[in-house]
Amino acid sequence: MADFGAALSFEWYKIRTVRSTFWNIGAFLAVSLALAVPSGWYLHKTYADLDAAERAAFDPIGSGLSSVRLGLLALVIFGVLTVTTEYTSGTIRSSLAAVPRRGLFYASKVAAGSLVALAASTVVVIATFAATQFMLGEHAVGLSDDGVLRAILGGIVYTTLLCVFAMGLAAVLRSSALTIGLLFPLFFMVSTILANIPTVGKAAQFLPDVAGGQILYREPQGDTILNGWTGLAVLVAWTVAALAAGYLAVRRRDA
């Protein structure tokens, strides 16, 4: 336990001394809020134009968290760089010399990155939801309303897990450009497109971002067999698989 604590402190020192950490965490907050405020304002202004069916389908919970999914790109980049920076700079050899037990090295790196992601996600999800609800005015929901607390807590877990998933994949690929180049279209274009194609939509609902994202809404989105909690369980499975693959890569491949 003492060895893990020392390794965790070592990883925390590396994270907080890298300038990109603060840029990416700051961007996660800034982009999410920058999208939440005008989105909430627009929904408030146009609510009166909705017909009865559209008002019944209106989801202030999902609306309050939708911008987080776009700001999430910055958090994913943070997770990738937490792992790959040492490989691209060549400092990985020094780190492994300081922490020669590769399992311990990998666990401490993932733990440090996960804790930062969890803290950032907590702030961003709560702030983004609050900002959107403020702009929604009389159409807003509060913490005591059905599904709100579940969505906020689930949103924090969702964004954190996607960051951790990115860390596991980055440990396998060892390249910032390759990992980001794979995750960006997957999370922000491909999965959405596939989920809306009838022939592949049934399978696309099990992609990590699509499945986990169900937790952000009051009701399941689209033609899916998943709900918020089962979708989050699918994301957990993806994350565990990515971490396991990353562990094997760190253990078996040369630095």
Secondary structure as UniProt FT lines:
FT   HELIX           2..16
FT   HELIX           19..46
FT   HELIX           47..49
FT   HELIX           52..57
FT   HELIX           60..89
FT   HELIX           92..98
FT   HELIX           102..136
FT   HELIX           137..139
FT   TURN            143..144
FT   TURN            146..147
FT   HELIX           148..173
FT   HELIX           176..185
FT   HELIX           186..190
FT   HELIX           191..195
FT   HELIX           198..204
FT   TURN            205..206
FT   HELIX           208..213
FT   HELIX           214..216
FT   HELIX           228..252
//
